[in-house]
Amino acid sequence: MQIEEFEREIEKALKVIPKEFTKKLKNVQIILEDTAPEKNGSILLGLYRGVPMSERGALFEPLLPDKITLYKKSIEKVSRTPEELQKTIKETVIHEIAHYFGMDEKEIKKRGY
């Protein structure tokens, strides 16, 4: 998939997230990188870096944006069809945004992501 198409799929994924969550996304940068860093042989599809909302106090103002990185080649590697690729992009975006709100892996899997 071309980068432009991939970015459009990210935009589509953001549109399905309920507004109650997207309006709370502040100072978050979503970027697309070609390859993921090595992680003990596992395939890393995305990564959230920042301070989760659940850990911030009322006066917490981060200087730098939180960052969600999606790894294009990893996502393509686990997707066999164009439809599966679209689904994986959507699920990865939602998964990483869930980390932004403070959900751990167990909570995210419980919700199906």
C-alpha positions as a Markdown table, in Angstrom:
| # | Residue | x | y | z |
|---|---|---|---|---|
| 1 | Met | 0.0 | 0.0 | 0.0 |
| 2 | Gln | 1.3 | 3.4 | -0.9 |
| 3 | Ile | 2.0 | 5.8 | 2.0 |
| 4 | Glu | -0.8 | 8.2 | 0.9 |
| 5 | Glu | -3.4 | 5.3 | 1.0 |
| 6 | Phe | -2.0 | 4.2 | 4.4 |
| 7 | Glu | -2.4 | 7.7 | 5.8 |
| 8 | Arg | -6.0 | 7.8 | 4.5 |
| 9 | Glu | -6.7 | 4.6 | 6.3 |
| 10 | Ile | -5.4 | 6.2 | 9.5 |
| 11 | Glu | -7.7 | 9.1 | 9.0 |
| 12 | Lys | -10.6 | 6.7 | 8.5 |
| 13 | Ala | -9.7 | 4.9 | 11.7 |
| 14 | Leu | -9.7 | 8.2 | 13.6 |
| 15 | Lys | -13.2 | 8.9 | 12.3 |
| 16 | Val | -14.7 | 5.8 | 13.9 |
| 17 | Ile | -13.5 | 6.6 | 17.4 |
| 18 | Pro | -16.4 | 8.1 | 19.4 |
| 19 | Lys | -16.2 | 11.9 | 19.7 |
| 20 | Glu | -16.2 | 11.6 | 23.5 |
| 21 | Phe | -12.6 | 10.3 | 23.1 |
| 22 | Thr | -11.4 | 12.3 | 20.1 |
| 23 | Lys | -12.3 | 15.6 | 21.6 |
| 24 | Lys | -10.0 | 14.6 | 24.6 |
| 25 | Leu | -7.0 | 13.9 | 22.3 |
| 26 | Lys | -4.8 | 16.8 | 22.9 |
| 27 | Asn | -1.2 | 17.4 | 21.9 |
| 28 | Val | -0.9 | 13.9 | 20.3 |
| 29 | Gln | 1.1 | 13.3 | 17.2 |
| 30 | Ile | 0.4 | 10.3 | 15.0 |
| 31 | Ile | 3.2 | 9.4 | 12.7 |
| 32 | Leu | 3.9 | 6.6 | 10.3 |
| 33 | Glu | 7.3 | 5.0 | 10.1 |
| 34 | Asp | 8.4 | 2.4 | 7.6 |
| 35 | Thr | 10.0 | -0.1 | 10.0 |
| 36 | Ala | 9.7 | -0.9 | 13.7 |
| 37 | Pro | 12.5 | -1.2 | 16.1 |
| 38 | Glu | 13.5 | -4.8 | 17.1 |
| 39 | Lys | 11.5 | -6.2 | 20.0 |
| 40 | Asn | 12.6 | -9.6 | 21.0 |
| 41 | Gly | 11.5 | -11.3 | 17.8 |
| 42 | Ser | 7.9 | -10.1 | 18.1 |
| 43 | Ile | 6.2 | -7.9 | 15.5 |
| 44 | Leu | 5.5 | -4.3 | 16.7 |
| 45 | Leu | 2.6 | -2.7 | 14.9 |
| 46 | Gly | 2.4 | 0.5 | 16.8 |
| 47 | Leu | 3.8 | 2.3 | 19.8 |
| 48 | Tyr | 2.5 | 4.9 | 22.2 |
| 49 | Arg | 5.0 | 7.2 | 23.9 |
| 50 | Gly | 4.0 | 9.7 | 26.4 |
| 51 | Val | 2.2 | 10.2 | 29.8 |
| 52 | Pro | -1.2 | 8.4 | 29.7 |
| 53 | Met | -4.2 | 10.6 | 30.6 |
| 54 | Ser | -4.8 | 8.4 | 33.6 |
| 55 | Glu | -1.5 | 9.4 | 35.1 |
| 56 | Arg | -1.8 | 13.1 | 34.6 |
| 57 | Gly | -2.7 | 15.5 | 37.3 |
| 58 | Ala | -5.1 | 18.5 | 36.9 |
| 59 | Leu | -2.2 | 20.9 | 36.2 |
| 60 | Phe | -0.1 | 18.6 | 34.0 |
| 61 | Glu | 0.9 | 20.2 | 30.8 |
| 62 | Pro | 3.4 | 18.2 | 28.7 |
| 63 | Leu | 6.0 | 20.3 | 26.9 |
| 64 | Leu | 6.3 | 17.8 | 24.0 |
| 65 | Pro | 3.4 | 16.0 | 22.3 |
| 66 | Asp | 2.6 | 12.4 | 23.1 |
| 67 | Lys | 3.4 | 10.3 | 20.1 |
| 68 | Ile | 1.7 | 7.4 | 18.5 |
| 69 | Thr | 3.8 | 5.6 | 15.9 |
| 70 | Leu | 2.5 | 3.1 | 13.4 |
| 71 | Tyr | 4.9 | 0.8 | 11.6 |
| 72 | Lys | 3.9 | 0.3 | 8.0 |
| 73 | Lys | 5.9 | -2.8 | 7.1 |
| 74 | Ser | 4.9 | -4.6 | 10.3 |
| 75 | Ile | 1.2 | -3.9 | 9.7 |
| 76 | Glu | 1.5 | -5.0 | 6.0 |
| 77 | Lys | 3.4 | -8.2 | 7.1 |
| 78 | Val | 0.5 | -9.4 | 9.3 |
| 79 | Ser | -2.2 | -8.5 | 6.8 |
| 80 | Arg | -2.9 | -10.9 | 3.9 |
| 81 | Thr | -5.6 | -9.0 | 2.1 |
| 82 | Pro | -6.4 | -5.3 | 1.5 |
| 83 | Glu | -9.4 | -5.7 | 3.8 |
| 84 | Glu | -7.3 | -7.2 | 6.5 |
| 85 | Leu | -4.8 | -4.4 | 6.1 |
| 86 | Gln | -7.5 | -1.8 | 6.6 |
| 87 | Lys | -8.8 | -3.7 | 9.7 |
| 88 | Thr | -5.3 | -4.0 | 11.1 |
| 89 | Ile | -4.6 | -0.2 | 10.6 |
| 90 | Lys | -7.9 | 0.6 | 12.4 |
| 91 | Glu | -7.3 | -1.8 | 15.3 |
| 92 | Thr | -3.7 | -0.5 | 15.7 |
| 93 | Val | -4.8 | 3.1 | 15.8 |
| 94 | Ile | -7.5 | 2.3 | 18.4 |
| 95 | His | -5.1 | 0.2 | 20.4 |
| 96 | Glu | -2.5 | 2.9 | 20.7 |
| 97 | Ile | -5.1 | 5.6 | 21.5 |
| 98 | Ala | -6.3 | 3.3 | 24.3 |
| 99 | His | -2.8 | 3.4 | 25.7 |
| 100 | Tyr | -3.0 | 7.3 | 25.6 |
| 101 | Phe | -6.1 | 7.1 | 27.8 |
| 102 | Gly | -4.2 | 4.8 | 30.2 |
| 103 | Met | -5.6 | 1.3 | 29.3 |
| 104 | Asp | -3.1 | -1.6 | 29.7 |
| 105 | Glu | -2.8 | -4.5 | 27.3 |
| 106 | Lys | -5.3 | -6.6 | 29.3 |
| 107 | Glu | -8.0 | -3.9 | 29.2 |
| 108 | Ile | -7.4 | -3.3 | 25.5 |
| 109 | Lys | -7.6 | -7.1 | 24.6 |
| 110 | Lys | -10.8 | -7.3 | 26.7 |
| 111 | Arg | -12.3 | -4.7 | 24.5 |
| 112 | Gly | -11.3 | -6.6 | 21.3 |
| 113 | Tyr | -8.2 | -4.6 | 20.3 |
